[in-house]
Amino acid sequence: MDAHTHKDEALKRLAYIEGHLKGIRKMIEADQCCVDILKQTYAVKRAIDKLESLLLHNHLNSCVPTGMREGREQDVIRELEELFELSQR
């Protein structure tokens, strides 16, 4: 996938997440069943996980090799360590 395709896919996933969030808001406003609302929140979590995976894949396959070729190995490693630490919180 090229950078444009990755961007389009990320934007598509964001639109899906935004739509789900709006739906959840409406469900809460309408006092719908908690179980049904929770099912939708789980769907949002999965969608965010997929978005993160897409972004990380793109970063590892484009930004990281570019940074390494440019001689910024320590910066690249520091960024990856920071991302890993954030993902563990």
C-alpha positions in Angstrom: 0.0 0.0 0.0 1.3 3.5 -0.8 1.1 6.4 1.6 -2.1 7.7 -0.1 -3.8 4.4 0.3 -2.8 4.2 4.0 -4.2 7.7 4.6 -7.5 6.8 2.9 -7.8 3.6 4.9 -7.0 5.5 8.2 -9.6 8.2 7.3 -12.2 5.5 6.5 -11.6 3.8 9.9 -11.9 7.2 11.7 -15.2 7.9 10.0 -16.4 4.5 11.1 -15.3 5.2 14.7 -16.9 8.7 14.7 -20.2 7.1 13.4 -20.1 4.5 16.2 -19.5 7.2 18.8 -22.4 9.3 17.6 -24.6 6.1 17.7 -23.5 5.4 21.3 -24.3 9.0 22.3 -27.8 8.6 20.9 -28.3 5.2 22.6 -27.3 6.8 26.0 -29.6 9.8 25.4 -32.4 7.4 24.6 -31.8 5.3 27.8 -31.2 2.2 25.8 -30.0 -1.1 27.4 -26.6 -1.0 28.9 -25.6 -4.3 27.4 -26.4 -3.0 23.9 -24.4 0.2 24.6 -21.5 -1.8 25.8 -21.5 -4.0 22.7 -21.1 -0.8 20.7 -18.2 0.5 22.9 -16.5 -2.8 22.4 -16.9 -2.4 18.6 -15.3 1.1 18.9 -12.3 -0.4 20.9 -11.8 -3.0 18.2 -11.9 -0.3 15.5 -9.4 1.8 17.4 -7.1 -1.2 17.7 -7.3 -1.7 13.9 -6.6 1.9 13.3 -3.6 1.8 15.6 -2.4 -1.4 13.9 -2.7 0.3 10.5 -0.8 3.4 11.7 2.0 1.3 13.3 2.4 -0.9 10.2 2.7 2.2 8.1 5.2 3.7 10.5 7.4 0.6 10.6 7.4 0.2 6.9 8.0 3.8 5.9 9.1 6.2 8.6 11.4 3.8 10.4 13.4 2.7 7.3 13.7 6.3 6.2 14.9 7.4 9.6 17.5 4.6 9.6 18.7 5.5 6.1 19.1 9.2 7.2 21.3 8.2 10.1 18.7 8.9 12.8 18.8 5.5 14.4 18.8 6.7 18.0 15.8 9.0 17.4 13.9 6.1 15.7 14.7 3.7 18.5 13.6 6.3 21.1 10.3 6.9 19.3 9.6 3.2 19.1 10.4 2.8 22.8 8.1 5.7 23.6 5.3 4.1 21.6 5.8 0.8 23.3 5.7 2.4 26.7 2.5 4.3 25.8 0.8 1.1 24.6 1.5 -0.6 27.9 -0.3 2.0 30.0 
